[in-house]
Amino acid sequence: YFLTQILGTAKAKELYMLSPVLSGKEAERLGLVTLAVEPGQALDEALSLPDAATRQGVMEKLENMLRDDAVIVQPYWRSLFRHTRPNVVGAEMHPDFAIPLYRLGFAD
């Protein structure tokens, strides 16, 4: 949805269909990223500044870029608990939440 708004329908379809690997500079040219830098370049720049106030400004810019534009992978934790009576066997939780009825039974 957003890709067609950023790039237009034709270019978005091209990216969907061909799935090309884009360089950072190409992604910047297309408007998919805000700023393309060499790995660690911006952080190295901030760490090389001796003045704390100047360094703080560069770090603030980096933090804003990460907060606003970075992809955040948020893990989705779901509970894998199943409550059964103590004498029921074969009712362990499976990741797809399926209940294998052929495994259920009662223990003595």
C-alpha positions as CSV (number, residue, x, y, z in Angstrom):
1,Y,0.0,0.0,0.0
2,F,2.6,2.5,1.0
3,L,5.1,1.5,-1.7
4,T,2.6,2.5,-4.4
5,Q,2.2,5.9,-2.7
6,I,5.9,6.5,-2.4
7,L,7.0,5.1,-5.8
8,G,3.9,5.1,-8.0
9,T,2.1,2.0,-9.3
10,A,4.5,1.1,-12.1
11,K,7.7,1.1,-10.0
12,A,5.9,-0.6,-7.1
13,K,4.7,-3.4,-9.4
14,E,8.3,-3.7,-10.7
15,L,9.7,-4.1,-7.2
16,Y,6.9,-6.6,-6.2
17,M,7.4,-8.8,-9.3
18,L,11.2,-8.7,-9.7
19,S,12.2,-8.4,-6.1
20,P,15.5,-6.8,-6.9
21,V,18.2,-6.3,-4.3
22,L,18.6,-2.5,-4.0
23,S,21.7,-0.8,-2.8
24,G,21.5,1.8,0.0
25,K,22.1,4.6,-2.5
26,E,19.4,3.3,-4.9
27,A,16.9,3.0,-2.0
28,E,17.8,6.6,-1.0
29,R,17.3,7.8,-4.6
30,L,13.8,6.1,-4.8
31,G,12.8,7.6,-1.4
32,L,12.6,4.3,0.4
33,V,15.2,5.4,3.1
34,T,15.9,8.8,4.5
35,L,19.7,8.6,4.4
36,A,22.1,5.9,3.2
37,V,25.5,5.8,4.9
38,E,28.3,3.3,5.0
39,P,27.9,0.8,7.9
40,G,28.9,2.5,11.1
41,Q,29.8,5.8,9.4
42,A,27.3,8.0,11.3
43,L,28.1,6.4,14.6
44,D,31.8,6.7,14.0
45,E,31.3,10.3,13.2
46,A,29.5,10.9,16.5
47,L,32.1,9.0,18.5
48,S,35.0,10.9,16.8
49,L,33.7,14.3,18.0
50,P,35.5,15.5,21.2
51,D,32.9,18.0,22.2
52,A,30.0,16.4,24.1
53,A,27.5,19.1,23.0
54,T,28.3,18.5,19.3
55,R,28.3,14.8,19.7
56,Q,24.9,15.0,21.4
57,G,23.4,16.8,18.4
58,V,24.7,14.0,16.0
59,M,23.5,11.3,18.3
60,E,20.1,13.0,18.6
61,K,19.8,12.9,14.8
62,L,20.7,9.2,14.7
63,E,18.2,8.4,17.5
64,N,15.5,10.3,15.6
65,M,16.3,8.4,12.4
66,L,16.1,5.1,14.2
67,R,12.9,5.9,16.0
68,D,11.1,7.4,12.9
69,D,12.4,5.3,10.0
70,A,13.9,2.1,11.2
71,V,12.1,-1.2,10.9
72,I,11.5,-2.6,14.4
73,V,11.1,-6.3,14.8
74,Q,8.7,-6.7,17.6
75,P,8.5,-10.3,18.8
76,Y,5.0,-11.7,19.3
77,W,4.9,-13.9,22.3
78,R,1.9,-16.0,22.7
79,S,1.3,-18.2,25.6
80,L,1.6,-21.9,25.1
81,F,-0.3,-23.2,28.0
82,R,-3.1,-25.7,28.1
83,H,-5.0,-26.5,31.3
84,T,-6.1,-30.1,31.7
85,R,-6.9,-32.4,34.5
86,P,-3.8,-34.3,35.9
87,N,-5.1,-37.6,34.6
88,V,-5.4,-36.5,30.9
89,V,-2.5,-37.5,28.7
90,G,-1.7,-36.4,25.2
91,A,-3.0,-32.8,25.7
92,E,0.3,-31.0,25.5
93,M,0.3,-27.6,23.7
94,H,1.3,-27.7,20.1
95,P,2.5,-24.4,18.4
96,D,-0.4,-24.5,15.9
97,F,-2.9,-24.8,18.8
98,A,-4.2,-28.1,17.3
99,I,-5.7,-30.6,19.7
100,P,-4.7,-34.1,18.5
101,L,-7.7,-36.0,19.5
102,Y,-6.2,-39.3,18.6
103,R,-3.6,-38.8,21.3
104,L,-5.9,-38.0,24.1
105,G,-6.4,-40.5,26.9
106,F,-6.8,-41.0,30.6
107,A,-4.0,-42.2,32.9
108,D,-4.6,-44.3,36.0
